[in-house]
Amino acid sequence: MKKLIQYLGFLLFCSMASTSWATAIFDSSTYFKLTYEGFTTNAGGGGSLDVTVVDLSITPGGGIATNGNATGSFAEAADTNGNGASLNVGEWVELESSVAGQTTNGDVSGASSVGAILEIVNNFAETVTVEFSLMSGYDFFTSADSGDSADAFLEMVLVAYGSIPDDFVVDRILSKLPLPGDANETSNGLATQSLFFDLPAGEFIGIDAFLTAEGSAEASMLTVAEPGLIGLLVLGLSVLGISRKTAH
């Protein structure tokens, strides 16, 4: 009798479909490294080119929030290998803004923003050519099963302004977000380029760099299937056999 009950339990277990889990994922990451490479001038007299770090900051309020069976990661940085107040030749400012999350039964969201402002002043008596190098990269990924959702957004902005001709104004903006109706997308990029500015005597350049990354994902456990018809039939016949045996 005990073995028969165990056998019936096994049949019932086999007739059930295993639990299935949905998945939703996002990853949004941006990176800047701006290096001061130096300047050239024909000035014979004294003078200087001052590169000041006006601001290097992380926007408050960033982080990861999770509910249910969800996990996330978060990284942001605004650093320099200079003294924090200025840059010498070969020194840099570095920005990173990154959020990622995954869920199988719950939701996760994240946001991050960082920024930097530089000011370059020409104290020579003639125009100088200033050079920076920029390394920038990004990763962007969203994926969601049918019925679930995953969204992400990233933006990278580098703008130069001030006492320089329009031809030398840098306006580098990259924005990335999923295509409408498409919850599965991936892309990435890594580039290095040189930036040159002709700066007149006694004038200045301002450089603003700004990175942001955001994302969210939501998923629900898929419905567990009902016991299979064959399993129920076998179970019913087995129970009937037990009833008859007990009656005798």
VENCOR-V73216 format. One record per residue. OMEGA is omega as a letter, one per 40 degrees, with the letter a starting at -180 (NA if undefined). Layout:
# VENCOR-V73216
OMEGA + OMEGA
This chain:
# VENCOR-V73216
a + i + a + i + i + a + i + i + i + i + i + i + a + a + a + i + i + a + a + a + i + a + i + a + i + i + a + a + i + a + i + i + a + a + i + a + i + a + i + i + i + a + i + a + a + i + i + i + a + i + a + i + a + a + i + a + i + a + i + i + i + i + a + i + a + i + i + a + a + i + i + i + a + i + i + a + i + a + i + i + i + a + i + a + a + i + i + a + a + i + a + i + a + a + i + i + a + i + i + i + i + i + i + i + a + i + i + i + a + i + i + i + i + a + i + i + i + i + a + a + i + i + i + a + i + a + i + i + a + a + i + i + a + i + a + i + i + i + a + a + i + i + i + i + i + a + i + a + i + i + i + i + i + i + i + a + i + a + i + a + i + a + i + i + a + a + a + i + i + i + a + a + i + i + a + i + a + i + a + i + a + a + a + i + i + i + i + i + i + a + i + a + i + i + a + i + i + a + a + i + i + a + a + i + i + i + i + i + a + i + i + i + i + i + i + i + i + a + i + i + i + a + i + a + i + i + a + a + a + i + i + i + i + a + a + i + a + i + i + i + i + a + a + i + a + i + i + NA
